[in-house]
């Protein structure tokens, strides 16, 4: 599996912990902001214990920053306004919570857009938030750092994937205990927004919708290629709105509950079944499913297609579900580098 062209592979990294320079700052507050192609997410936390933190505040809003990007090559005016409005709320929270140290990152939409740098400059002028457009390698490394603790125990090969709005990152970890060591990784330019915009969504009869789903799967499979994993039962962990949403449907939750979903392991057969059931529905029918609603109804099937393409290429008995990722990786890195 080859890394995205033009990007350096991410360095292996462990979870944040007390480092050789000093200890955690239990009274200081840290923040991590992740502006993706679909969502704007903020976490504010304080260190707790040797290798953890307590969430002080959080914010999440679907902004669809990458809406229409594939066709125009630019962030649209409407998408920029939505993102700036969400980031203004984040800026207020950073001030009110007295954040000591923070980092804000932007991913695929800003990487691809012709006006991505102009957008970043405007965000800084209007909100004071300095967005760092990170490359796919760093995006993959941060996701691993944030969620690897939820991998099933074992000595076999492990694969962590992050289905984003504009891209999907997959990271193979070397077998063995201790901090995660990255063996290989890939980033492909298919996420729930970019893939959904490649095909008409929820139109025609059931057969037409299933045919659309199969075409989306084919696009992703072609982009992913193949990865030669070592022998042994594969441990698979996903961090994204797709896997947390499907896990909620699997549990038949009336509303989303992070405590029930984060760390869950769902049989692969159930993940496939739920994805195909959703693909056969119209957008209006999907919107009636608990934990999907109108905000995710037109995008969730694209995520299901990406997930099933991954499962076809790298079979595993179960899929681990992580409601954590880049933001948690940023927080651990910030706290690990802090000194008294």
C-alpha positions as CSV (number, residue, x, y, z in Angstrom):
1,X,0.0,0.0,0.0
2,X,1.5,3.3,-1.0
3,X,1.2,6.7,0.7
4,X,-0.5,9.6,-0.9
5,X,1.7,11.1,-3.6
6,X,3.8,14.0,-2.4
7,X,3.3,13.4,1.3
8,X,5.7,11.9,3.8
9,X,4.6,8.8,5.6
10,X,3.7,9.5,9.2
11,X,6.2,8.7,11.9
12,X,5.3,6.1,14.5
13,X,3.9,7.7,17.6
14,X,2.7,6.5,21.0
15,X,-0.1,7.9,23.2
16,X,0.6,11.0,25.2
17,X,2.0,10.4,28.7
18,X,4.3,12.0,31.2
19,X,7.5,12.8,29.3
20,X,11.1,13.1,30.3
21,X,10.8,16.9,30.5
22,X,8.1,17.1,33.1
23,X,4.6,16.1,34.2
24,X,1.0,16.7,33.2
25,X,-0.5,20.1,34.1
26,X,-3.7,19.0,35.9
27,X,-5.0,22.6,36.2
28,X,-4.2,23.7,32.6
29,X,-6.8,23.4,29.9
30,X,-6.0,22.2,26.3
31,X,-8.0,22.3,23.1
32,X,-8.1,20.4,19.8
33,X,-10.1,21.5,16.8
34,X,-10.6,19.4,13.7
35,X,-12.2,21.1,10.7
36,X,-13.0,18.4,8.1
37,X,-14.8,18.3,4.8
38,X,-18.1,17.7,6.6
39,X,-17.7,18.5,10.3
40,X,-16.2,21.1,12.6
41,X,-15.3,19.5,16.0
42,X,-13.8,20.9,19.1
43,X,-12.6,19.3,22.4
44,X,-11.4,21.1,25.4
45,X,-9.8,19.0,28.2
46,X,-7.7,18.9,31.3
47,X,-5.1,16.2,32.0
48,X,-6.1,13.4,34.4
49,X,-3.8,10.8,35.7
50,X,-0.7,9.5,33.9
51,X,-2.3,9.0,30.5
52,X,-5.7,10.5,30.2
53,X,-7.8,13.6,30.3
54,X,-11.2,14.9,31.3
55,X,-13.4,16.7,28.8
56,X,-14.3,20.2,29.9
57,X,-16.2,21.3,26.8
58,X,-17.0,20.0,23.4
59,X,-18.6,21.3,20.2
60,X,-19.6,19.5,16.9
61,X,-21.5,20.9,13.9
62,X,-22.0,19.6,10.4
63,X,-20.7,22.5,8.1
64,X,-20.2,20.6,4.8
65,X,-17.2,22.7,4.0
66,X,-16.4,20.5,1.0
67,X,-19.9,20.7,-0.6
68,X,-19.5,21.1,-4.3
69,X,-15.7,21.1,-4.1
70,X,-15.3,18.2,-6.5
71,X,-17.1,20.0,-9.3
72,X,-15.8,23.5,-8.8
73,X,-12.4,23.0,-7.2
74,X,-13.2,25.8,-4.7
75,X,-14.9,26.2,-1.3
76,X,-18.3,27.8,-1.9
77,X,-19.3,31.0,-0.3
78,X,-22.2,29.3,1.5
79,X,-19.9,26.6,2.9
80,X,-17.3,29.2,4.0
81,X,-20.0,31.1,5.9
82,X,-21.2,28.0,7.6
83,X,-17.7,27.1,8.7
84,X,-16.8,30.6,9.9
85,X,-20.0,30.7,12.0
86,X,-19.1,27.4,13.6
87,X,-15.5,28.4,14.2
88,X,-16.6,31.7,15.8
89,X,-18.5,29.6,18.4
90,X,-15.3,27.6,18.9
91,X,-13.2,30.7,19.4
92,X,-15.6,32.0,22.1
93,X,-15.3,28.6,23.9
94,X,-11.5,28.8,23.8
95,X,-11.6,32.2,25.5
96,X,-14.3,31.4,28.1
97,X,-12.5,28.2,29.1
98,X,-9.2,29.9,29.5
99,X,-7.4,27.5,27.2
100,X,-3.6,27.3,27.9
101,X,-2.6,25.6,24.6
102,X,-4.5,24.6,21.5
103,X,-4.1,23.3,18.0
104,X,-6.6,23.6,15.1
105,X,-6.2,21.5,12.0
106,X,-7.9,21.4,8.6
107,X,-7.9,18.4,6.3
108,X,-9.0,17.3,2.8
109,X,-11.3,20.2,1.8
110,X,-8.7,22.8,2.5
111,X,-6.0,20.7,1.0
112,X,-7.8,20.4,-2.3
113,X,-9.5,23.8,-2.6
114,X,-8.0,26.5,-4.8
115,X,-9.1,29.0,-2.2
116,X,-8.2,26.9,0.8
117,X,-5.4,29.3,1.9
118,X,-7.7,32.3,1.5
119,X,-10.2,30.7,3.7
120,X,-7.6,29.9,6.4
121,X,-6.5,33.6,6.3
122,X,-10.1,34.8,6.7
123,X,-10.7,32.4,9.6
124,X,-7.7,33.9,11.4
125,X,-8.7,37.5,10.8
126,X,-12.3,36.9,12.0
127,X,-11.9,34.4,14.8
128,X,-8.2,34.4,15.8
129,X,-8.1,30.6,15.1
130,X,-4.9,29.7,13.2
131,X,-5.9,26.6,11.1
132,X,-3.0,24.3,10.2
133,X,-3.7,22.5,6.9
134,X,-2.2,19.1,7.6
135,X,-1.1,16.5,5.1
136,X,-2.7,13.0,4.9
137,X,0.2,11.5,6.7
138,X,-0.2,13.6,9.8
139,X,-4.0,13.1,9.6
140,X,-3.5,9.4,9.7
141,X,-0.9,9.6,12.6
142,X,-3.1,11.7,14.7
143,X,-6.1,9.4,14.2
144,X,-4.0,6.4,15.3
145,X,-2.7,8.3,18.3
146,X,-6.2,9.2,19.4
147,X,-8.0,5.8,19.1
148,X,-5.5,2.9,19.0
149,X,-6.2,2.0,22.6
150,X,-9.6,0.6,21.5
151,X,-8.0,-2.1,19.3
152,X,-8.9,-5.6,20.3
153,X,-6.1,-7.3,22.2
154,X,-3.9,-9.6,20.2
155,X,-0.7,-10.1,18.3
156,X,-2.2,-10.2,14.8
157,X,-2.1,-7.4,12.2
158,X,-4.2,-4.3,12.9
159,X,-5.8,-1.9,10.5
160,X,-7.2,1.5,11.6
161,X,-9.3,3.5,9.2
162,X,-10.8,7.0,9.3
163,X,-13.7,7.6,6.8
164,X,-13.8,11.4,6.5
165,X,-15.8,13.8,4.4
166,X,-13.3,14.3,1.6
167,X,-10.8,11.4,2.1
168,X,-10.3,8.1,3.8
169,X,-7.1,7.1,5.6
170,X,-6.0,3.6,6.4
171,X,-3.1,2.7,8.6
172,X,-1.5,-0.7,9.2
173,X,0.1,-1.2,12.5
174,X,3.0,-3.5,13.3
175,X,2.0,-6.5,15.5
176,X,3.1,-6.4,19.1
177,X,2.4,-4.6,22.4
178,X,3.4,-1.1,23.4
179,X,2.9,2.2,21.6
180,X,1.6,1.8,18.0
181,X,4.2,1.4,15.3
182,X,3.0,2.3,11.8
183,X,4.0,-0.2,9.1
184,X,2.2,1.3,6.1
185,X,-0.6,3.7,5.3
186,X,-2.7,5.1,2.5
187,X,-5.0,8.1,1.9
188,X,-7.6,8.1,-0.9
189,X,-9.7,11.1,-2.0
190,X,-13.0,9.4,-1.3
191,X,-15.0,10.4,1.8
192,X,-18.7,10.6,2.4
193,X,-19.1,14.0,0.8
194,X,-16.9,13.5,-2.3
195,X,-18.3,10.0,-2.9
196,X,-21.9,11.0,-2.4
197,X,-21.5,13.8,-4.9
198,X,-20.1,11.4,-7.5
199,X,-23.5,9.6,-7.7
200,X,-27.2,10.6,-7.5
201,X,-28.5,9.7,-4.0
202,X,-31.7,7.9,-3.1
203,X,-33.3,8.1,-6.5
204,X,-35.1,5.5,-8.6
205,X,-36.4,2.2,-7.3
206,X,-34.6,-0.2,-4.9
207,X,-32.6,-1.9,-7.7
208,X,-31.4,1.5,-9.0
209,X,-30.3,2.5,-5.5
210,X,-28.4,-0.8,-4.9
211,X,-26.7,-0.3,-8.3
212,X,-25.6,3.2,-7.3
213,X,-24.2,1.7,-4.0
214,X,-22.2,-1.0,-6.0
215,X,-20.7,1.7,-8.3
216,X,-19.6,3.7,-5.2
217,X,-18.0,0.6,-3.7
218,X,-16.2,0.0,-7.0
219,X,-14.8,3.5,-7.1
220,X,-13.4,3.1,-3.6
221,X,-12.0,-0.4,-4.1
222,X,-10.2,0.7,-7.2
223,X,-8.6,3.6,-5.3
224,X,-7.6,1.5,-2.3
225,X,-5.7,-1.2,-4.2
226,X,-4.4,-4.0,-2.0
227,X,-2.4,-4.4,1.2
228,X,-0.4,-7.5,2.0
229,X,-1.0,-8.0,5.7
230,X,0.9,-10.5,7.8
231,X,-0.8,-13.8,8.6
232,X,-3.2,-13.8,11.6
233,X,-6.7,-12.7,12.4
234,X,-7.0,-9.0,11.4
235,X,-8.0,-6.5,14.1
236,X,-10.0,-3.7,12.5
237,X,-10.9,-0.4,14.1
238,X,-12.8,2.5,12.5
239,X,-13.0,6.1,13.7
240,X,-15.6,8.1,11.8
241,X,-19.2,9.2,11.8
242,X,-19.9,6.3,9.5
243,X,-18.9,3.5,12.0
244,X,-20.4,5.3,15.0
245,X,-23.7,5.8,13.1
246,X,-23.9,2.2,12.0
247,X,-23.0,1.0,15.5
248,X,-26.0,3.1,16.8
249,X,-28.3,1.5,14.3
250,X,-26.9,-2.0,15.3
251,X,-27.7,-1.2,18.9
252,X,-31.2,0.2,18.0
253,X,-30.4,3.3,20.0
254,X,-33.3,5.9,20.0
255,X,-30.6,8.7,20.1
256,X,-26.9,8.7,19.9
257,X,-25.0,7.6,23.1
258,X,-21.2,7.9,22.9
259,X,-20.8,5.7,26.0
260,X,-22.6,2.8,24.3
261,X,-20.8,3.1,21.0
262,X,-17.2,4.0,21.8
263,X,-15.3,0.8,22.2
264,X,-18.0,-1.4,20.8
265,X,-17.1,-4.3,18.4
266,X,-19.7,-5.2,15.8
267,X,-19.8,-8.4,13.7
268,X,-18.8,-7.7,10.1
269,X,-21.9,-9.4,8.9
270,X,-24.1,-7.0,10.8
271,X,-22.2,-4.0,9.4
272,X,-22.7,-5.2,5.9
273,X,-26.4,-5.9,6.4
274,X,-27.1,-2.5,7.9
275,X,-25.2,-0.8,5.1
276,X,-27.1,-2.6,2.4
277,X,-30.4,-2.0,4.1
278,X,-29.7,1.7,4.2
279,X,-28.5,1.7,0.6
280,X,-31.9,0.3,-0.5
281,X,-33.8,3.1,1.1
282,X,-34.8,6.5,-0.2
283,X,-33.3,9.6,1.4
284,X,-36.7,10.2,3.1
285,X,-36.7,6.7,4.5
286,X,-33.2,7.0,5.8
287,X,-34.0,10.2,7.5
288,X,-36.6,8.4,9.7
289,X,-33.9,6.0,11.1
290,X,-32.9,6.9,14.6
291,X,-29.3,8.3,14.8
292,X,-29.3,9.2,11.1
293,X,-31.9,11.9,10.6
294,X,-32.0,14.5,7.9
295,X,-28.3,15.7,8.4
296,X,-26.8,12.3,7.5
297,X,-29.5,10.8,5.3
298,X,-27.8,11.8,2.0
299,X,-24.3,10.9,3.1
300,X,-24.5,7.7,5.2
301,X,-24.7,5.4,2.2
302,X,-21.5,6.7,0.8
303,X,-19.8,5.9,4.1
304,X,-21.4,2.4,4.0
305,X,-19.9,1.9,0.5
306,X,-16.4,2.9,1.7
307,X,-16.7,0.6,4.8
308,X,-17.8,-2.4,2.7
309,X,-15.0,-1.8,0.2
310,X,-12.6,-1.9,3.1
311,X,-14.2,-5.1,4.5
312,X,-14.0,-6.8,1.0
313,X,-10.3,-6.1,0.7
314,X,-9.3,-6.8,4.3
315,X,-11.7,-9.3,5.9
316,X,-12.0,-9.3,9.7
317,X,-14.6,-11.0,12.0
318,X,-15.5,-7.7,13.8
319,X,-15.2,-4.0,13.3
320,X,-14.1,-1.9,16.3
321,X,-15.9,1.4,16.7
322,X,-14.1,4.5,18.0
323,X,-15.8,7.8,18.8
324,X,-12.4,9.4,19.1
325,X,-9.6,10.2,16.7
326,X,-7.8,13.3,15.5
327,X,-8.9,15.6,18.3
328,X,-7.9,13.1,20.9
329,X,-4.6,12.6,19.1
330,X,-3.9,16.3,19.2
331,X,-4.8,16.6,22.9
332,X,-2.4,13.8,23.8
333,X,0.4,15.3,21.8
334,X,-0.2,18.7,23.4
335,X,-0.3,17.3,26.9
336,X,2.7,15.0,26.4
337,X,4.8,18.0,25.3
338,X,3.8,20.2,28.2
339,X,6.1,20.9,31.2
340,X,5.5,22.6,34.5
